[in-house]
Amino acid sequence: MWRATVLTCFLKCFRPLGLSLAATRWRGRLELETRQLREHGLGRHRAVDDTPAGGGPGMVMRADVLCAAIDAAAAPDDGRRFC
């Protein structure tokens, strides 16, 4: 069995992926899980991004938020940490 966990702020964007792989899921070969990245965001607005170091246009993903989300998704019951 192949298992995948998708960490995203846009859960609805991955719903079609789950539907397109439905036949594989029904045969028990695939398990697809989506998790909301904002659950690990910081502050009142659950921020997951920040301005890039050195300035410039755009935004970058916060490493501390991403590491918290990976640790929560990877091994919730055995206590291992990846970040």
N, C-alpha and C positions, 0 to 999 in steps of 0.2 A: 504494500500500500504506500502511496505517495501522499505526504501531508504537507500542506503549505499554509502559512499564516501571513496575511497581508496587513501591514500597519499603515493606516491611511487616515487622512482627515475627510476624505470623500467616499464614504461607504457605498453610496448609491452608484458610483462609477464602476464598482466591481461586481455589482449584482448581475449584469449581463455576462460576465466571465463565468460565474457560477452556473448560469442557465445554459451557456454554450457547451459547458463540460458536463452537462447533466447525465448523459448516457454513461460516461466514465464513472461518475459518482454512483449511479445506480448499480453498477457492476461491482462496487466496493473497492475500486482501485485508487480513488482520489478522495481526499478530505480537504476541503477548502474552508478556512476560517478567516474572517475579517475582524479587525480590532480598531477601535477609534483611538487615534494617536492623541487627540486632545484630552483624553483621560489623564494623561501624564503631563499636560501642559502646565505652565507656570502663571501665577497671578489670577486676577479676577476674570480675565478673558481667556484663560487657558492657552496662552501663547506658545506656539511650537516653533516659531521662526524668529530671526533677529537680523539686523543689518550686517553686511559682510565686513570683516576686518579691513581697515584701510579705506572704507567708504565705497562709493560706486553704486550703480543701480542694482535693484533686485534684493532678494532676501535669501537667507541660508537657513537650513534646518539646525536647530539647537542640538548640540551633541548630548547634553545632559538629559534632555527630554527623550531623545531617541534611545539612549542607553537604558533609561528607566523602562521604556516600552518594550525593548528587546528582552530585558531581564524578566519582565512580567510575563511575556509571551513564551519564552523559551522553556523554562522549567519552574512552573509555579509551585510544585510540591516537593522538589528535592533540594531546594535552597541554593543551587548553583547560581553564580553570577557570571555574565559574559562581558560586562563593561565595568 
